[in-house]
Amino acid sequence: MKKKKMEKAMGDKAVDGPSVYPNTDTEQLSGITPAESPIIVTGVESFTFHKILGEGSYGKVMLATHQACQKQLAVKMVKKRLLVKDSRDDVLIERQVLEMIRKSPFISRAFATFQSQDYVFYAMEYLSGGDLRGFITTYAPIPIPAIRFIAAELICGLQFLHSRGIIHRDIKSDNILLDNNGHLKIADFGLAVMNIFGNAKTTGWAGTLKYMAPEILLEKPYNTAVDWFSAGVVIYEMATGRYPFSEDEIEENIEKALINDDPAFPKELDPQVKAVIKGLLDKSPKSRQKFVDNIKDHPFFTEINWTEIEGGNKASPPFHLPPPPVMTSDAMKDVLSFSEATKPRMAKKNQNLFCGFTFADDGWKVVKQMQKAKTPNRRPKTPHHRSPTTESGGG
């Protein structure tokens, strides 16, 4: 079996421990002068970390409070060594994509990125609704109105990405997050590829096996149509609570099923959602793309007001999520990995690959201004810990 880049996704356990290195990123925040800079993120010391939201061999995602503005965020931390080892030419890809697409309502927003000797960090909005996998596990088979709404937002999100030449390459229920109202946010762009416009195609084995399009498995050049195949698997999971192809855990058998087998549909499945799934799971990339070109006109989406959907929060989800969990003020001390801190420092040529990683969104400026407006003029007091707010945001 080939080595799959799917292993970059969170899944395996990591060993916790503090880093011995301070933040070494001295780059100026992109496009922002020191006088107008947003709330400064100097490193992990800028945050109070509360709990692990997800973890894997590449790093983890933590719930954290930014101490300067008391906003709760999801901080994703990824090991540099593994990025250099597995994606040497693309170590900045996720940071570049997040900056490019930050204005979409269907993308998990990054507020800032920074780095240390061993890690790169993404300060993301915290989305209290969790991921779509958890939603499916709890509620599947999901009612048709909810499937229709989530699928419509996913379609808008993917069309936004593809219009900008970006293929996600790892669309799956784990990488689709929900905010506290139930709106969808696509996350995790570590396997994305850029500049795929028109008839351009790319190559390379990337993604999570059970969601991978046949053309990737067959090692053929491919385009944005691979994301639509993955979306078809996600919609099938929502509609049935099951996987559409082989439930076998042997990778070779899963590959064969993805390439050769048609999905098995329950007899009671709504015929219109079945037709959408079949169109998205078409083995032919050309036929799949032709179906997608007119997907908004499909009878299944007759009840969708696409103008409202594309407006982000203008459309109301036809379901209610449980109240978000109570925000914790508990602090974790051992956040980073001893295994990284005890290793020899990375070679300078490898560190140089991360030059330009630092980024700060304009949203941080707004937060800083609000904080200044609320702070009366008085003599400074000794800093003290404040309980976090109940703001929610993504991971």
Residue pairs with C-beta under 8 A, 6 or more apart in sequence:
1 251
1 252
2 205
3 205
4 205
4 206
4 207
4 209
5 86
5 87
5 191
5 204
5 205
5 206
5 207
6 170
6 206
6 207
6 208
6 209
7 56
7 57
7 58
8 56
8 58
8 82
8 86
8 87
8 190
8 191
9 56
9 170
9 172
9 174
9 175
9 188
9 190
9 208
10 54
10 55
10 56
10 58
10 59
10 60
10 61
10 174
11 56
11 57
12 55
12 56
12 57
13 55
13 56
14 55
14 56
14 57
14 59
14 60
14 337
15 337
15 338
15 339
16 334
16 335
16 336
16 337
16 338
17 334
17 336
17 337
17 338
17 339
17 341
18 333
18 334
18 335
18 336
18 338
18 341
19 44
19 116
19 117
19 118
19 119
19 335
19 336
19 337
19 340
19 341
20 341
20 342
21 116
21 117
21 118
21 341
22 43
22 45
22 116
23 42
23 43
23 44
23 45
23 114
23 115
23 116
24 115
24 116
24 117
24 351
25 43
25 114
25 115
25 116
25 354
25 357
25 358
27 355
27 356
27 357
27 358
28 34
28 358
29 37
29 38
29 358
29 359
29 360
30 99
30 356
30 358
30 359
30 360
32 38
32 360
36 365
37 360
38 112
38 360
38 361
38 362
38 363
38 364
38 365
38 367
38 368
39 66
39 68
39 69
39 364
39 367
39 368
39 371
40 46
40 68
41 66
41 112
41 114
41 123
41 360
42 114
43 114
43 116
44 116
44 121
44 335
44 336
46 66
46 67
46 68
47 64
47 65
47 66
47 67
47 73
47 75
47 123
48 64
48 65
48 67
48 329
48 331
48 385
48 388
49 62
49 63
49 64
49 75
49 331
49 332
49 335
50 62
50 63
50 64
50 65
50 72
50 328
50 329
50 330
50 331
50 332
50 388
51 62
51 63
51 328
51 330
51 332
52 60
52 61
52 62
52 63
53 60
53 61
53 62
53 63
53 74
53 395
54 60
54 61
54 395
55 61
57 82
58 78
58 79
58 82
58 83
58 190
59 76
59 77
59 78
59 79
59 119
60 76
60 77
61 74
61 75
61 76
61 77
61 124
61 395
62 74
62 75
62 76
62 77
62 332
62 335
63 72
63 73
63 74
63 75
63 126
63 328
64 72
64 73
64 74
64 75
64 123
65 71
65 72
65 73
65 329
65 388
66 72
66 73
66 123
68 368
68 371
69 367
69 368
69 371
70 386
70 388
70 389
71 367
71 388
71 389
71 391
71 393
72 126
72 327
72 388
72 389
72 391
72 392
72 393
73 111
73 123
73 124
73 125
73 126
73 393
74 124
74 125
74 126
74 127
74 393
74 394
74 395
75 121
75 122
75 123
75 124
76 121
76 122
76 124
76 395
77 119
77 120
77 121
77 122
77 335
77 336
78 119
78 120
78 121
78 122
78 190
79 118
79 119
79 337
79 340
80 91
80 115
80 117
80 118
80 119
80 120
80 346
80 350
80 351
80 354
81 118
81 340
81 343
81 346
83 91
83 120
84 91
84 346
84 350
84 353
87 93
87 190
88 353
91 120
91 353
91 354
92 353
92 354
92 356
92 357
93 189
93 190
93 192
93 193
93 194
94 122
94 188
94 189
94 190
94 192
95 110
95 113
95 120
95 122
95 357
95 359
96 194
97 166
97 189
97 192
97 194
98 107
98 110
98 113
98 122
98 189
98 359
99 110
99 359
100 164
100 166
100 194
101 107
101 160
101 161
101 164
101 166
102 109
102 110
102 361
104 157
104 160
104 161
105 183
105 311
105 312
105 313
106 153
106 154
106 156
106 157
106 160
106 184
106 185
106 186
106 312
107 157
107 160
107 161
107 185
107 186
107 187
108 124
108 125
108 127
108 177
108 185
108 186
108 187
108 394
108 395
109 124
109 125
109 185
109 361
109 363
109 393
109 394
110 122
110 123
110 124
110 359
110 361
111 123
111 124
111 125
111 360
111 361
111 363
111 364
112 122
112 123
112 359
112 360
112 361
112 364
113 120
113 121
113 122
113 123
113 357
113 358
113 359
113 360
114 120
114 121
114 123
114 357
114 358
115 121
115 354
115 357
115 358
116 336
117 345
117 346
117 351
118 336
118 337
118 340
118 341
118 343
118 346
119 336
119 340
120 354
120 357
124 187
124 393
124 394
124 395
125 185
125 392
125 393
125 394
125 395
126 391
126 392
126 393
126 394
126 395
127 177
127 178
127 179
127 180
127 185
127 392
127 393
127 394
127 395
128 179
128 180
128 324
128 325
128 392
128 393
129 135
129 177
129 178
129 179
129 180
129 181
129 182
129 321
129 324
130 177
130 178
131 173
131 174
131 175
131 176
131 177
131 178
132 150
132 173
132 174
132 176
132 177
132 178
132 184
132 234
132 238
133 172
133 173
133 174
135 142
135 173
135 178
136 142
136 173
136 237
136 238
136 241
139 146
140 237
140 238
140 239
140 240
140 241
141 238
141 239
141 240
141 241
142 150
142 238
142 239
143 318
143 319
144 270
144 273
145 303
145 318
145 319
146 238
146 317
146 318
146 319
147 235
147 238
147 239
147 273
148 273
148 300
148 301
148 303
148 304
148 318
149 182
149 304
149 309
149 315
149 317
149 318
149 319
150 184
150 238
151 231
151 235
151 238
151 276
151 301
152 301
152 304
152 306
152 309
153 183
153 184
153 309
154 176
154 184
154 186
154 231
154 234
154 235
155 231
155 295
155 296
156 306
156 309
156 310
157 184
157 185
157 186
158 168
158 171
158 186
158 224
158 227
158 228
158 231
161 167
161 168
161 186
161 224
161 227
162 224
162 227
165 194
165 195
165 196
165 197
165 200
166 189
166 192
166 193
166 194
166 196
167 192
167 193
167 196
167 202
167 223
167 224
167 226
167 227
168 175
168 186
168 189
168 191
168 192
168 227
168 230
169 191
169 192
169 193
169 206
169 207
169 226
169 227
170 188
170 190
170 191
170 192
170 206
170 207
170 208
170 211
170 230
171 186
171 211
171 227
171 230
171 231
171 234
172 208
172 210
172 211
172 230
172 233
172 234
173 234
173 237
174 188
174 208
175 186
175 187
175 188
176 184
176 185
176 186
176 187
176 234
177 184
177 185
177 186
177 187
177 394
177 395
178 184
178 185
178 321
179 185
179 392
179 393
179 394
180 321
180 324
180 392
181 313
181 316
181 317
181 321
182 317
182 319
182 320
182 321
183 312
183 313
183 317
185 394
187 394
187 395
191 206
191 207
193 202
193 204
193 206
196 202
196 223
196 224
199 223
200 223
201 221
201 222
201 223
202 221
202 222
202 223
203 219
203 220
203 221
203 222
205 216
205 219
206 216
207 216
207 226
207 230
209 251
209 254
209 255
209 258
210 233
210 243
210 245
210 254
210 258
211 229
211 230
211 233
211 234
212 226
212 229
212 230
212 258
213 222
213 225
213 226
213 229
213 230
213 258
213 285
214 229
214 258
214 259
214 283
215 221
215 222
215 225
215 226
215 285
216 222
216 226
217 255
217 258
217 259
218 259
222 285
223 285
223 289
224 289
225 285
225 286
225 288
225 289
225 292
226 285
228 280
228 288
228 289
228 292
229 280
229 281
229 282
229 288
231 280
232 244
232 276
232 277
232 279
232 280
232 281
233 243
233 244
233 281
235 273
235 276
235 277
235 280
236 242
236 243
236 244
236 263
236 277
236 281
237 243
237 244
239 269
239 270
239 273
239 277
240 265
240 266
240 269
244 263
244 264
244 277
244 281
245 254
245 257
245 258
245 261
245 263
246 253
246 254
246 256
246 257
246 261
248 254
248 257
259 283
262 281
263 277
263 278
263 281
265 274
265 277
272 298
272 299
272 300
273 300
275 298
275 299
275 300
276 295
276 298
276 300
279 288
279 291
279 292
279 295
279 298
280 288
280 291
280 292
281 288
282 288
282 291
295 301
296 304
296 306
305 315
307 314
308 314
308 315
309 315
324 390
324 392
326 390
327 387
327 388
327 389
327 390
328 388
329 385
329 387
329 388
331 385
